């Protein structure tokens, strides 16, 4: 890779890493180390094809989604996840927002990696079902059914979300 292309890649990484890391964090279920691994893996793939990529951010996001899919398909799974306690936040609005984020992250961490990925793609990334299906190599019906089951499981496993103002709209559906 020549100096100009390497410089362009470094600029891209510097500019877009925070946003990409947020997506990786959600895909990894709140595991900071797994999110860093996921993003680093996607950026490594991007670096090798940098010259031929038309939309680098889309390429990195797609690489992260595909990597997450391949991680679910591995025979082994992690059963434990260490999570640090959140920092103290001052102010009522900031506290409410921070608490909601923490509750949502914990709730997402309780889902399977497949369910979590479906919810992140559908509702955090706001991708249409057909795009999610294409990204993950499955049918639109699989996206619909997995998303539906993931939302139902989220409601069952995370009743603490009910304490917030209609929190399920976060995931695209009003409470029933």
Secondary structure, 3 states (H helix, E strand, C coil): CCHHHHHHHHHHHHHHHHHHHHHHHHHCCCCHHHHHHHHHHHHHHHHHCHHHCCCHHHHHHHHHHHHHHHHHCCCCCCCCCCCCCCCCCCCHHHHHHHHHHHHHHHHHHCCCHHHHHHHHHHHHCCCCHHHHHHHHCCCHHHHHHHHHHHHHHHHHHCHHHHHCCCHHHHHCCCCC
